[in-house]
């Protein structure tokens, strides 16, 4: 089962953070069809957020046909976002972990690492389009 977390510094609304975390878990194969999401009550207790925030996130995921609510039972994954490239994740994750270790040894803090990654990612994506 997924365990949600919130980053109050991210600038992303709490409901959208929940949606993104489910999408990421689906994409990485951490959540699979049939898995149950935490109940609204569990998320509210764990994160100390309003139940309407969780409900909004779950409704968004339902609208995307990724989950389905079963009244009185819970919310369950109905689709996945994984593809054939999932097998490549392990070696790539290992390379990324090594890169992150090098970045930390070079003195970069978490914010600097994220900024470097995102600007490089965006630049590369733009070059791929051109």
Backbone as CSV, one residue per row, in Angstrom:
resi,resn,N_x,N_y,N_z,CA_x,CA_y,CA_z,C_x,C_y,C_z
1,UNK,0.851,-1.184,0.000,0.000,0.000,0.000,0.892,1.241,0.000
2,UNK,0.474,2.238,-0.719,1.215,3.485,-0.820,1.090,4.272,0.486
3,UNK,2.160,4.949,0.858,2.128,5.838,2.015,2.400,7.252,1.501
4,UNK,1.396,8.102,1.623,1.501,9.458,1.103,2.356,10.336,2.005
5,UNK,2.947,11.347,1.399,3.667,12.393,2.135,3.406,13.708,1.413
6,UNK,3.545,14.800,2.134,3.343,16.125,1.545,4.588,16.966,1.740
7,UNK,4.886,17.776,0.737,5.986,18.730,0.808,5.374,20.120,0.749
8,UNK,5.298,20.769,1.902,4.673,22.089,1.979,5.473,23.168,1.254
9,UNK,6.733,22.883,0.938,7.581,23.865,0.254,7.506,23.745,-1.264
10,UNK,6.823,22.724,-1.767,6.867,22.441,-3.201,6.094,23.431,-4.061
11,UNK,5.108,24.091,-3.484,4.269,24.981,-4.269,3.168,24.233,-5.010
12,UNK,3.122,22.914,-4.866,2.093,22.092,-5.498,1.011,21.834,-4.460
13,UNK,-0.246,21.973,-4.868,-1.349,21.798,-3.923,-1.334,20.379,-3.354
14,UNK,-1.782,20.227,-2.114,-1.767,18.899,-1.480,-2.522,17.832,-2.283
15,UNK,-3.700,18.182,-2.820,-4.445,17.168,-3.569,-3.663,16.714,-4.792
16,UNK,-2.991,17.645,-5.463,-2.224,17.291,-6.648,-0.990,16.462,-6.280
17,UNK,-0.402,16.724,-5.129,0.722,15.905,-4.678,0.281,14.452,-4.496
18,UNK,-0.916,14.248,-3.946,-1.439,12.890,-3.772,-1.652,12.226,-5.130
19,UNK,-2.245,12.961,-6.062,-2.477,12.432,-7.407,-1.149,12.046,-8.051
20,UNK,-0.163,12.924,-7.966,1.139,12.659,-8.578,1.810,11.440,-7.958
21,UNK,1.673,11.288,-6.645,2.292,10.143,-5.986,1.665,8.829,-6.438
22,UNK,0.348,8.817,-6.642,-0.305,7.605,-7.151,0.156,7.349,-8.580
23,UNK,0.192,8.378,-9.408,0.645,8.195,-10.803,2.066,7.638,-10.841
24,UNK,2.958,8.210,-10.021,4.348,7.737,-9.990,4.405,6.276,-9.555
25,UNK,3.640,5.925,-8.522,3.632,4.535,-8.039,3.102,3.590,-9.114
26,UNK,2.118,4.040,-9.869,1.585,3.226,-10.969,2.616,3.083,-12.083
27,UNK,3.296,4.159,-12.382,4.287,4.157,-13.467,5.483,3.266,-13.121
28,UNK,5.847,3.233,-11.834,7.010,2.463,-11.405,6.653,1.027,-11.020
29,UNK,5.378,0.690,-11.108,4.965,-0.659,-10.762,4.849,-0.907,-9.272
30,UNK,4.875,0.154,-8.473,4.747,0.009,-7.025,3.301,-0.227,-6.611
31,UNK,2.374,0.252,-7.428,0.950,-0.027,-7.263,0.514,-0.794,-8.500
32,UNK,-0.324,-1.795,-8.266,-0.802,-2.616,-9.381,-2.317,-2.693,-9.353
33,UNK,-2.864,-3.120,-10.455,-4.306,-3.283,-10.558,-4.810,-4.182,-9.425
34,UNK,-5.840,-3.693,-8.733,-6.412,-4.434,-7.614,-5.922,-3.968,-6.259
35,UNK,-4.789,-3.256,-6.221,-4.286,-2.739,-4.949,-5.240,-1.696,-4.380
36,UNK,-5.310,-1.638,-3.074,-6.179,-0.670,-2.418,-5.377,0.538,-1.969
37,UNK,-5.935,1.730,-2.208,-5.342,2.957,-1.690,-5.741,3.095,-0.226
38,UNK,-4.976,3.844,0.547,-5.381,4.083,1.932,-6.755,4.751,1.964
39,UNK,-7.507,4.478,3.001,-8.815,5.113,3.121,-8.625,6.605,3.355
40,UNK,-9.660,7.359,3.059,-9.614,8.804,3.296,-9.293,9.064,4.756
41,UNK,-9.927,8.317,5.628,-9.708,8.481,7.075,-8.246,8.238,7.444
42,UNK,-7.626,7.217,6.858,-6.220,6.923,7.137,-5.306,8.049,6.659
43,UNK,-5.578,8.568,5.460,-4.747,9.652,4.911,-4.897,10.910,5.753
44,UNK,-6.124,11.222,6.131,-6.385,12.403,6.966,-5.622,12.288,8.284
45,UNK,-5.665,11.123,8.913,-4.978,10.921,10.186,-3.462,10.992,10.025
46,UNK,-2.943,10.424,8.944,-1.497,10.385,8.726,-0.924,11.749,8.349
47,UNK,-1.639,12.490,7.506,-1.104,13.750,6.985,-1.675,14.996,7.663
48,UNK,-2.712,14.811,8.472,-3.380,15.940,9.131,-3.860,16.967,8.104
49,UNK,-4.591,16.476,7.105,-5.183,17.350,6.090,-6.692,17.137,6.065
50,UNK,-7.362,18.005,5.364,-8.810,17.954,5.262,-9.246,16.762,4.405
51,UNK,-10.304,16.112,4.825,-10.817,14.965,4.075,-11.203,15.345,2.650
52,UNK,-11.687,16.567,2.451,-12.069,17.004,1.105,-10.872,17.037,0.153
53,UNK,-9.684,17.289,0.687,-8.466,17.293,-0.126,-8.199,15.893,-0.663
54,UNK,-8.327,14.910,0.206,-8.108,13.517,-0.200,-9.192,13.085,-1.187
55,UNK,-10.435,13.436,-0.888,-11.540,13.087,-1.776,-11.349,13.696,-3.162
56,UNK,-10.866,14.935,-3.213,-10.620,15.592,-4.502,-9.556,14.838,-5.294
57,UNK,-8.491,14.405,-4.612,-7.433,13.648,-5.280,-7.970,12.316,-5.800
58,UNK,-8.731,11.621,-4.984,-9.274,10.336,-5.393,-10.271,10.493,-6.545
59,UNK,-11.069,11.562,-6.509,-12.002,11.819,-7.624,-11.240,12.083,-8.922
60,UNK,-10.142,12.833,-8.834,-9.301,13.104,-10.014,-8.773,11.791,-10.587
61,UNK,-8.304,10.910,-9.719,-7.790,9.613,-10.166,-8.897,8.749,-10.757
62,UNK,-10.103,8.865,-10.209,-11.254,8.147,-10.779,-11.581,8.695,-12.163
63,UNK,-11.545,10.020,-12.286,-11.822,10.657,-13.570,-10.827,10.186,-14.638
64,UNK,-9.588,9.958,-14.225,-8.553,9.460,-15.140,-8.647,7.948,-15.343
65,UNK,-9.629,7.329,-14.697,-9.874,5.891,-14.782,-8.711,5.054,-14.263
66,UNK,-8.000,5.600,-13.278,-6.886,4.873,-12.670,-7.322,4.119,-11.424
67,UNK,-8.365,4.616,-10.765,-8.897,3.969,-9.567,-10.420,3.968,-9.630
68,UNK,-11.015,3.137,-8.767,-12.474,3.105,-8.642,-12.809,2.965,-7.163
69,UNK,-13.788,3.764,-6.742,-14.244,3.700,-5.359,-15.312,2.624,-5.245
70,UNK,-15.213,1.845,-4.193,-16.234,0.852,-3.876,-16.815,1.255,-2.529
71,UNK,-17.998,1.858,-2.554,-18.586,2.382,-1.317,-18.581,1.362,-0.177
72,UNK,-18.084,1.824,0.960,-18.021,0.984,2.140,-16.839,0.036,2.179
73,UNK,-16.096,-0.053,1.067,-14.957,-0.976,1.005,-13.639,-0.215,0.874
74,UNK,-13.575,0.724,-0.082,-12.356,1.487,-0.294,-12.174,1.881,-1.745
75,UNK,-11.001,2.385,-2.046,-10.653,2.817,-3.397,-9.559,1.897,-3.915
76,UNK,-9.767,1.361,-5.118,-8.878,0.343,-5.663,-8.326,0.752,-7.025
77,UNK,-7.094,0.358,-7.280,-6.433,0.629,-8.551,-7.108,-0.206,-9.637
78,UNK,-7.444,0.441,-10.739,-8.100,-0.245,-11.852,-7.271,-0.245,-13.128
79,UNK,-6.182,0.495,-13.136,-5.335,0.570,-14.329,-3.899,0.799,-13.893
80,UNK,-2.997,0.601,-14.804,-1.589,0.797,-14.512,-0.982,1.747,-15.537
81,UNK,0.136,2.310,-15.219,0.834,3.194,-16.159,2.196,2.623,-16.539
82,UNK,2.464,1.390,-16.129,3.749,0.775,-16.470,3.745,0.358,-17.926
83,UNK,4.927,0.196,-18.468,5.058,-0.290,-19.837,6.283,-1.192,-19.920
84,UNK,6.656,-1.549,-21.101,7.769,-2.482,-21.288,9.083,-1.941,-20.746
85,UNK,9.203,-0.634,-20.582,10.464,-0.056,-20.118,10.694,-0.262,-18.624
86,UNK,9.720,-0.855,-17.914,9.857,-1.067,-16.479,11.108,-1.877,-16.150
87,UNK,11.488,-2.814,-17.010,12.669,-3.638,-16.771,13.945,-2.798,-16.740
88,UNK,13.932,-1.662,-17.421,15.114,-0.791,-17.464,15.262,0.047,-16.198
89,UNK,14.234,0.092,-15.372,14.270,0.957,-14.190,15.380,0.580,-13.215
90,UNK,15.585,-0.702,-12.979,16.587,-1.133,-11.998,17.978,-0.602,-12.308
91,UNK,18.512,-0.893,-13.492,19.852,-0.390,-13.826,19.919,1.138,-13.861
92,UNK,18.867,1.766,-14.357,18.865,3.234,-14.400,18.824,3.823,-12.992
93,UNK,18.044,3.202,-12.112,17.970,3.668,-10.727,19.343,3.569,-10.062
94,UNK,20.048,2.470,-10.330,21.383,2.284,-9.767,22.334,3.372,-10.254
95,UNK,22.294,3.662,-11.546,23.127,4.742,-12.096,22.778,6.083,-11.457
96,UNK,21.483,6.325,-11.288,21.036,7.586,-10.693,21.490,7.682,-9.237
97,UNK,21.432,6.582,-8.503,21.893,6.587,-7.115,23.387,6.911,-7.044
98,UNK,24.148,6.358,-7.976,25.587,6.655,-8.023,25.811,8.136,-8.335
99,UNK,25.050,8.661,-9.287,25.175,10.078,-9.650,24.826,10.961,-8.456
100,UNK,23.749,10.617,-7.751,23.354,11.400,-6.574,24.441,11.379,-5.506
101,UNK,25.056,10.238,-5.309,26.152,10.151,-4.331,27.311,11.049,-4.746
102,UNK,27.635,11.068,-6.056,28.707,11.946,-6.547,28.342,13.412,-6.337
103,UNK,27.100,13.757,-6.600,26.654,15.144,-6.428,26.770,15.567,-4.970
104,UNK,26.383,14.685,-4.052,26.499,15.009,-2.623,27.961,15.150,-2.206
105,UNK,28.818,14.257,-2.711,30.251,14.359,-2.397,30.836,15.653,-2.946
106,UNK,30.262,16.146,-4.038,30.729,17.407,-4.632,30.220,18.619,-3.851
107,UNK,29.379,18.374,-2.831,28.918,19.461,-1.982,27.550,20.024,-2.331
108,UNK,26.843,19.411,-3.250,25.518,19.921,-3.611,24.490,19.511,-2.561
109,UNK,23.645,20.454,-2.190,22.548,20.121,-1.280,21.362,19.637,-2.103
110,UNK,20.301,19.220,-1.426,19.141,18.631,-2.106,18.527,19.595,-3.121
111,UNK,18.395,20.850,-2.745,17.794,21.838,-3.641,18.653,22.062,-4.886
112,UNK,19.964,22.085,-4.713,20.875,22.265,-5.848,20.836,21.059,-6.775
113,UNK,20.775,19.864,-6.188,20.694,18.646,-6.995,19.410,18.661,-7.820
114,UNK,18.311,19.008,-7.176,17.026,19.047,-7.887,17.057,20.084,-9.008
115,UNK,17.616,21.261,-8.734,17.683,22.312,-9.748,18.540,21.863,-10.931
116,UNK,19.679,21.250,-10.652,20.564,20.766,-11.711,19.864,19.703,-12.551
117,UNK,19.221,18.764,-11.882,18.517,17.708,-12.605,17.412,18.275,-13.476
118,UNK,16.569,19.130,-12.901,15.416,19.642,-13.642,15.834,20.506,-14.829
119,UNK,16.820,21.366,-14.666,17.243,22.194,-15.805,17.867,21.324,-16.893
120,UNK,18.635,20.317,-16.499,19.227,19.410,-17.480,18.148,18.602,-18.182
121,UNK,17.179,18.123,-17.415,16.070,17.356,-17.979,15.287,18.206,-18.973
122,UNK,14.962,19.434,-18.596,14.183,20.314,-19.468,14.955,20.685,-20.726
123,UNK,16.234,20.965,-20.578,17.065,21.304,-21.738,17.158,20.131,-22.700
124,UNK,17.355,18.941,-22.164,17.432,17.751,-22.988,16.111,17.479,-23.691
125,UNK,15.002,17.670,-22.976,13.678,17.457,-23.574,13.441,18.430,-24.714
126,UNK,13.866,19.670,-24.548,13.699,20.669,-25.594,14.566,20.349,-26.808
127,UNK,15.775,19.825,-26.558,16.657,19.448,-27.658,16.081,18.273,-28.431
128,UNK,15.416,17.353,-27.726,14.795,16.198,-28.391,13.671,16.638,-29.314
129,UNK,12.975,17.714,-28.954,11.862,18.226,-29.761,12.386,18.913,-31.020
130,UNK,13.479,19.636,-30.867,14.018,20.435,-31.981,14.598,19.591,-33.091
